Amino acid sequence: MELVVSTFDGHLVKRFPYSPLNQIGDIHRVRWSSDGRALYYQPFENPRQLWKQPLEGGPPIQVTHFEDGLGIFDFSFDGKRLACTRQASLSDIVMITNFR
């Protein structure tokens, strides 16, 4: 699978490797930067973080460094702030013996 930027008539402008595990809701949404010079996305290899792909080329840049997972995200109109849902898994194990 690829992340593709194209014109409305289908002319290919740029393509990047992109392989999300699945397309469930907004978790794998792709967003434009406010200046239109980059795309933000969550790659399959590290879906817990947000990455930026400059359209002029080069490697993607990791934007967030959350310990817990990143869910749905969006930017403020000026592109300076990030609103997002975050995911964390908590679990405890309790052993019950001699239960009657």
HELIX and SHEET records of a PDB file:
SHEET    1   A 2 GLU A   2  SER A   6  0                                        
SHEET    2   A 2 LEU A  12  PRO A  17 -1                                        
SHEET    1   B 4 ARG A  31  TRP A  32  0                                        
SHEET    2   B 4 ALA A  38  TYR A  41 -1                                        
SHEET    3   B 4 TRP A  51  PRO A  54 -1                                        
SHEET    4   B 4 ILE A  61  GLN A  62 -1                                        
SHEET    1   C 2 GLY A  69  PHE A  75  0                                        
SHEET    2   C 2 LEU A  82  GLN A  87 -1                                        
END                                                                             
